[in-house]
Amino acid sequence: MRTLLQQLSYLYQLMNKREPHLSKPDVLLMTICTGLIVANIYYCQPLIILIAKEFNISEATAGKINYLTQAGYAAGLFLLVPLGDMLERRKQILVTTLASVCALLLAATSRHFWLLQVACFLIGACSIVPQLILPLAANLSGDHERGKNIGTIMGGLLVGILASRALSGAIGQWLGWRAMLFIAAGICVTLMLIMAARFPTSKPRFSGNYKMLIRSMFGYIRSQPALREAATINFIAFAVITGFWTVMVLYLASPVYHFQALQIGLFGIAGAAGAMAAPLVGRFSDKSNPRKNLLIGSIVELISLALFYFWGSNLFLFIAGILLIDVAQQAIHITNQTRIYALVPEARNRLNTIFMSVSFVGAATGSAVGLVLWNKGGWPLFCIGCFILVVINILIYFIFDRRYAEKA
């Protein structure tokens, strides 16, 4: 009997020492949850015109909810995501999703625009669940498949972002903008039940208090140049892509196209098609020197902006530009995210917090500045502003490239 117990104990130890592994069903479930929850941030974008009409305000004023949602997401990333290194992740994911349900219901029942703005900020702050799922996936993935798994889950995230616009545009045109938010709340309740049944529990690795947790992040900013580079480049990339999706709604509703909310929302399908390249980008990020993807992505962004500036009134070329700018965004974002997850494995939530907080501050900035450029000079000035930002990103890439070469 003792020998049998010893053998069972030995087998148990071997099982606990096995390489981390994430099965395909696990990856699929995480991909679906990530895509459906992150969609909460973007449902309102095609609904700006409908919201402006109901509250009797200008479309540019209604557009404020876009950058308020992005700002809320950045705040949630900075304040809540680090807790994933300190608390049990499954419980945190479920509680945060419940908070999203409450925020969505508040937005859906808002009778004043100021209250809708508050609700949108809270929706953003509570929609950080994908940034809790991604570090969990990274922890469970082997080094040889981390980029592929992150790319697959990021593909779901990007499809959720982009397809949400098509869905909300259709629902808004058919049932009104409030109906979309009620539906989103119902989706989140369903996901809570699924995640409660299927998601694994996790053991926190950080034993200090919350103040120590937040303070430790600034130490990583000082000690990790790759993190500084990734966050800086992502700040600008997110400013460009989010500014584009915000101003694009106004451009498509302008006399150039005269599109309604349903038609504008359908453009999200073009972006979702481009998002299907995410797993492929992730595989490239597993190879040596993935930094090259950053330069390639920036060049593709420049091509898309040239299409928007010179041929923005040509519907076919406009859709081609959407495909290109979303593929470019994936090349930059997935490459950077894979790189930072490889830096300090025991601090992946904190590294992701720094990286994504900076990214979504960039997103909020891009939406706000994009609206200013639109008001000052319309679509041409907006495209020029984005072109300049991408050129700055390319310069940053070469500055860090030179520093890496000097240290070699």
Phi, psi and omega in degrees: 000316180298321179296318179297317178296321178296320179294318178297320178297320180295317178297321178298318179295320178297319180296322180286342180263002183293159180296144178300142183213140177236117182287163180298319175299323178298314181298318180298315180297314179297324179295315180295314181297318180298313182295319183287328182279319180294337179300334180305328185289335192247358182301326187282344186302310179285353185265003183305317182297316180293320179294318179299319180294317183294319182269002178056050178232168179288157179296325178295322178292317177298330180296347178300330182296336179294310182282338174291322176295317178296320178296320177297321178297317178298319179295318178296321177300314185288322187267330189252321184298321179303334180298343177296338175274352188241330182248168175288123191294318184300315179295319179297319179299316182292316180295319180293322178295322176298320177296325177298319179301315180297317180294319179296319179292325176296317179295318183294334182254007182293132178251358177229144184294326179296324179289324176297322178297317177299315181298320180294322175299317180292324176301315178298315183296329183265000183260030183269007181306319178303329180278355168266328180288319184298313176297326177298316178295321179296321180294325184271357182259143173288163182301326185283346183234005184298313181298320179296314180293318178296320178297320179295313180293321176295328175300317176297320178298315182290321176297320177299317179299312189278319179291334179300327180293318178295316181296312183292326177297318180291312180297317180299317180293327185273312187244353183100158187291331181293326182300323181298321181289324175296318178298318179299320178297319178296322177298317181294323177297317178299316180296325178302316181295318180293315182293325178297327182276329192248330186288140179284155173278161181222155178258125178295147182255349182258129186254357181277190178266179185296321179298316178295324180298311181294318181297324182297333181296322181292332174295322178291326177299319180287325189266349186240094179297327178296325177293318179297317180295312182300316181293319181294314180295321179292326176306311183289318181298319178291325177299319181292309186290321181286322174301319180298311184292334176286310184286331179303322179300315180292322181293316181290335177274350182286174179301345178298318182237328182059038181277151176263178185302318180298313181295320180295319180299328181295340178292341175297335178295322177297318178293322179295326177297319177294329181292342180295347178280355185302313179300324179295318177298320179299321178296320177296329181287344176279347183274175181291148178051061179290350180303333181301331177300330180295316180292317179298316180298320180294321179295319177296323176300317179299320179297316180296319180293326175296319177298316180297320185287310187274329185230034182297336181274356176267113188300318181298313181289330177295316178295321177300321178296322178298315178302314183293317185291329178283322174298318179298317179299319179296316180303320181285310188290312183294320178299313180295320182292320177297321180295317184287330178293339180274356187282299183226092187306323184284354181235032186297323179296319180291319177297319178295326177299310179301309184299310184282330176298313178298320181299316184275341166295321174298320179297314179296319179297318180298319178296315182294312181293323178301319178295322178296313179297322178297316180293328182277318186216013177068201184299316181300315181294323177299314180297320178297317179299317179294322179300317179297318179299318180294321176299320177299319179298321179295321177296318178299319179303313183288330177296313178291325178300320179292321179295318177298319180295324181292329181279341184289000000 
